[in-house]
Amino acid sequence: MQVEFWAGTDQGQQRDHNEDNYLVDKNLNLFVVADGMGGHAAGEVASSLCVRRVRDSVSENRDIIDKFSKHTNDVGRADVLRMLEHAVQSACSAIYDRAQHQPDKRGMGTTCSLLLLVGERGFIAHVGDSRIYLMRQKQIHQISEDHSLVNELVRRGKLQAGQIESSPYRDLKNAVTRAVGVYQSVEVDTLDFDVLPGDQFLLCTDGLHHYLPTDDKIIPILSTEDVKESTNRFVTLANDGGGHDNITCVVVRLGESEEADQRTKEVSLKLEVLKGMPIFRYLDYKELVRVMNSTQVRDFQDQELIIKEGTTGDEMFIILDGQVRLQKDDAFITYLSRGDHFGEMALVDSSPRSASASAEGSARLLVLMRNEFYQIIRAQSQLSVKILWSLVQVLAKRLRKTTADLSGARQEASIPDLTEDILFEDTLITNH
């Protein structure tokens, strides 16, 4: 897949030096931005050391990338993500150690946001409040999460995103809750995802994204034909807005390809049907990608049994294409089609299946296993709260429906049977 890119940095209008750094390695398809912090030029040292150490660490583990790109069985997505996390941790230790030997640089640190492209897969590792945006099919998705005090307050409902400038926290809007190098180690966010022809990425420090409050600021610039011009326009936008901080951005663009159109449709379809499910309806794009990464696609032939009534299982099924027939005790119940799902209770317990399901014609299903579901729940606290809350709502809705059905059945059972009386009266009228 053809990759175009361009990077730019500027000290802005209100700073006398630039503590940002970026790195582009076209041989590795590695892109990094870092926003340093600390007095006595310590921030510049931290960000420079960070991008170089990350690149060196990734380069030293090039064999992992090569094996993954060749689809060898001994290297998977998790191995690449661990390699990137190790690279950021290596940078963290290097910055921390440098600060311990230079007292005037104690406490220095930096943000770090990186993108690695390997074949048809993208990988990110992220710490701090720099950002990575994805533009796909003219829609913008922020695929990194700010590790900042303000974002934490917004996430907890203590502050509205649009009220920051008028809030008591205005002077703390640059305060980060995680940084590379302040301590000897740091928690690193990682994510992997399908990359599609036409995808564009914007990696930037807060000196730029402060001036990108809405998506409509990003889309026209990324839509510029020349990738270099896109980068220059972002820097100009920030400076024209006041340039309150250093400005750094890297724009990465993947070439279009008609041959990959089917793959694009399939990825879009997976995300669409997941978003349409009640238990995933509160998830944002990045969270839906995490769920999608834990699924697998299975194809079934006409009349092939998918699940059997009375047996146990640990899979939930979502229909991507085709139809599925549900039946109980050999009695037909209904047909399910694209976007419908069944077997979700297998994600929470091992109770026997209440019905059988088989393909009606050929069918393609998305399958989520219980173990994969539990891994998501354990690893992603915010995402797990959304899923579990939705699951409670689904179960509550079913309970209310069951209660209503039982109540209706009881009322029907309590109505006296007047059939014989009516027949007797009809006989009297007829005889009369």
N, C-alpha and C positions, 0 to 999 in steps of 0.2 A: 504494500500500500504506500503510495507516494505521500511524503510528509514535507510540508512547507512550514517555515517558522521565521520569526524575527523577534528581537528583544530590544528593549530600550530602558534607560534609567536617567533620572534627572534629580538634582538636589531640591527642586521646588523653589518657591518664592520666599520662604521664611526661614530656611535653614542655611547655615554657612558651610556645611559639608554634607556629604552623602554617606549614610551608614547602611544603605541598601546594597545588596549584591545579587547577581544572578549567574547562572551557568547553563550553557547549552552544549551538549555533547551529541553531535549528529551521528556518530558511530554507535553510540549506545541508545540513541533516541531518548535521552535523559534531559529533563528540563527542570530547573530549580530556581526558586526565588527565596530570598532571605532578607529580613528587616531587622538590623541589629539595634541593640539598646545598651546604654551604659555611658558614663562620662569619660572624658580624656580620650576620645576616639576609640573607646573600647567596643562600641557597637559595630564600628566598621571592621575591627579585628574579628569580632565574633562572627559576623555574617560572612566575611571572606573565608575564615577558617571552616565554617560550616559547609559552604558549597563545595570547597575543595575536598574536604574529608568525605563528604557524601559521594562525590564522583569517584574518588579513589577506592572507596569501599565497594561500590557497585562494580567498578572495573575489575577489582580483585576477584569478584564472584561472577565474572562473565560466563563461566561454565554453566551456572544455574540458568541464566537467561538463554544460552544456546540450547541447552537440553529441553527447556520448556518450549522454545520455538520449534523444536523438532518433534514435539509431542511424545517424548520418551516417557515411559511409565514411572520412572524413578523421581521425576520432578513435576510437582503440581503447582497450582495457583498459590497455595498456602506457603510453599517454599519460597516463591518470589516475594511474597509479602513479608515473610520473616527476614529475608535478605535486605529488603528496604528498611525495615524497622531497625535491623542491626546497623545499617549505614547511618541512620539518624542518631542512634545511641552512640556510635563511634565518634560522630561529630560532637555530641554532647559531652562525652568524656574528655575529648581533646580541648574543648573550650574551657571546661571547668578546671582542668589541670593547668592550662595556661594562666588562668586567673589566680590560681593558688601561688604561682611563682612570680606574679606581677601584681603587687598589692594595689596599684592604682587602677587595676582592671577587675578587682573583686566584684562579683555580682553581675558581670556582663553576660549577655545572652542574645538570642536571636530567634525569630520565627523561622520556620522552614516548611515550604510547600513544594513537593516534587511530583512530577509526572514521568512515568516510564512506559513507553509503548513497546510491546512485544507482539509482533504479528497482529492478530485480530483482538488483542487484549490490552487494556489499559490498567495501570497500577498507580495508586497515589499513596504517599505517606505525608502526614501533615501535623505540624505543631504550631500553635500561636494564632494570630489573627490576620495573616495573609490569606489569600483565597485562591481557589481553583474553580472556575466556571466552565461549564460545558454548554455549547450551543448546538442543539440537534433539532433539525427540521423547524428552524426559526423559533425555537423555544429555548429559554435560558434556564439552566439548572445549576445551582451552587452545590458542588459535590464535596466541598470541605465545610467544616463547621468551625466558626470562630471560637477560639479558646480565650474569651475576654470576659471581664467583669460585667460589662453591659449585656452581652449575649446571655450570660448566665441569669441575669435578672429578668431579661425578656423571656427566657425559656421557663422560668419559674412563675411567670405571670405577675411579677412585681413591677414591670415597666413595659410600656408599649414602644415598639420600634420607632414610631414616628415622634415620640415625646422625649427623645434623648437630649436634644439641644436645650429644651426648656426644663429639664429635670435637675435635681441636686447632684446627679451623677455626671453632669456634663464634663467636668474637669477630669473625670476618671475614664473617659471613653477610650483612651489608649492603653488602659491597664489590662495586661494579659494574665490569664490564670495558668498558662503553661508556656515555657520557653526552653529553647535548647541551650544548655550550658550553665544555667543559673545553679542547678544542682547536678550531681554526678550522673543522674539518669533522668529520663522523662518519659511520660506516657505518650505513645505515638498512635495517632489514628491512621488506619490503613483501609483501603478499599480497592477491589478489582472489578472490572466491568467490561462488557463487549464494547469495542470501538467500531464505528460504522463509517463507511464512505461519506464524506461531507461533514463529519464532526469537526468542530472547532473548539479549542481550549484557550482560556485566558487565565494565566497565572499572574497575580499581582499583589503588591503590598497595599497596606491600608491607605497610603498616600494617594492611591488611585481609587480604590473601591469606596472610599468616603464620598466620592463624587459620582457614584453609580447607584443612586438610591432605588432606581427602578430598572426593569429589564429593557425598557424602550430606549435607555441610554446606551446599552451594550449592543443590541441587535444591529442598528444601522452601521456602527463602526466595524463590527466583525463581518458585516456583509460587503465591506469594501473589497474590490477585486484584488488589490495589491496588499499582501500581508504586511509589508513594510509600512505602507501608508496607514494601515489599521493601528499598528503600534504607535506611530507618530501622532495619530489623532487622539489616542488615549492619553498620551503624555500632555498634549496641548489642552485637552479637556480639563485635566486636573490643574494645570497651571492657570488656565483661564478662570477656574473656580476659586482660586486663592492660593493653591499650591502650599498648603499649610505644613506639608511633610514631604520627605523624599518620595519620589515616584518611580516605581519599577514595574514593568510588565513584560510578559513573554506571550506571544500569540502563536499557537500551533494549529495548523490546518491540514486535514486529511483529504486527499484527492477523491473526487467523485468516481464512481464505477458502476456501470449498468449491470455488470455481472453479479454484483453483490446485492442487487435490489431485493431478491428473495430473502436473503439473510436479514436485511434491514426490516422487512415486513414482519419476519418471525419474531425478532427481538421486540419490536413495537407491539406486536400482538400479545406476547407474554406479559409485558408491563401493563397493557390495557386490561387484560382479563384479571390480573392480580389486583389492580386498582379498583376494579368493579366488584370485588368480593367484600362482603360486609366486615370480615375480620381484618382486612388490610386497608380499609377506606381512609383511615387517618394518617397513613404513611406518606412521607414526602418521596420525591423521586429517588434520592439516594437510598432511603430505607427500602423502597420497592426493589431496587437493584440488589441489595443485600439478600432479600428474600428470594429473588429470582436466581441468584447465584447458588442457592441451596436446593434448587429443584433440578429435575431431569425430565427429558422428553421421552415418552414411550408411545409406540405405535401398536395398535390392535387391529386385527383382521375381523371381517364380518362374522358375527356370532361368537367371537372369542370372549371367554369369561374373564372379567376384570377382578371382581370380588365375588365371594360366595357367601350367601346367608348362613349364619351360624359359626363361621370361622372368624378367627381374630386376625388383625392386621395392624400395621403401623404406618399406613400411607393415606394421605389425602389426595384426591384426584381433581384436576381442573381441566375442563374440555377446551382444547384449542381449536379443534376442527372435527367435524363429523357429529354423530349422534350416539347416545348411550341409552340402552333400555334398562329400566329398573323393574324388578318384580319381587314379590314376596309370596312364599308358599305356592310358587308356580303361577301366581295371579299377576297379571300386568298392572303396574302402578302408573308409570309415565315415561315419556322420553325426555332426555336432557340434551342440550345442544351447546354451542360455543358460549363460553362465559359461565356456564353452570358448573357447580362443583358438588362433590359427594365424598363421604368418608371422613369429614373433618374431625369427628369425635375420636378417631384413632390417634389424633395428635395429643390427646390428653389422657386416654386410658386404653386398656386392652380388652374392652367388652366385645362380645361377638357381634359381627356385622348384622344389622337388622334387615337387610335386603340383599339381593343379588344384582349385579350389574354386568352387562355384556355389550359389546360393540354392535351397533346397528349399521352395517356397512363398515368401511374402514374408519378408524377414529384415531386422532392424535391427542394425547393427554399430557398435561404437566403434572408431575408427581412430587409431592413434598413429604419426606420421611420424618417420623417422629424424632429421631436422633438429631437430624439437621435442624428441626424446629427448636429443640431444646438448646442446641448450641447458639442459635440466634438469641433466644431468651436470656441465656446466661451471659453472653458477651455484650449485648446491647441493652442497657437498662432503659433508656428513653424509648427505644423502639418496642421493647417488651411490654412496657406499660400501655402503650397504644394498642398493641395486639391483644393483650389480656383484657383490657377494658372493652374492646370491641367484641371479644369472645363472650364476655359476661352479658353484654347487651343482646347478642344473638341468642344465648341460652335463655335469658329472661323473656325474650319475645316468644320463644318456643314454649316456655313454661306457661306464659299467659294464654297462648293459643290452646295448649293442652287442657288447661283449667277451664277455658271457655267451652271446649268441646265436651269435657266431662260434665260440666254444668248443664249444657244443652241435653246431653244424654240422660241425666238424672231427671230433668224436667219432663222429657218424653216418657221416661219410665213411670213417673208419678201420675200421668194422665190416665184416668179410668178408661177401661176398654168398654165402649158403649155400642160395640158392633151388634151384639145380640138384641139389645133394646131397640136399636134402629131398625133391624130386620123384623122384629116383632111388630113394631108400629107400622112398618110398610105392609106387613101381612094383614093387619087389622084394616088399614085403609083400603087395600085391594079387595078384601072380603066384603067390606061395607059397600 
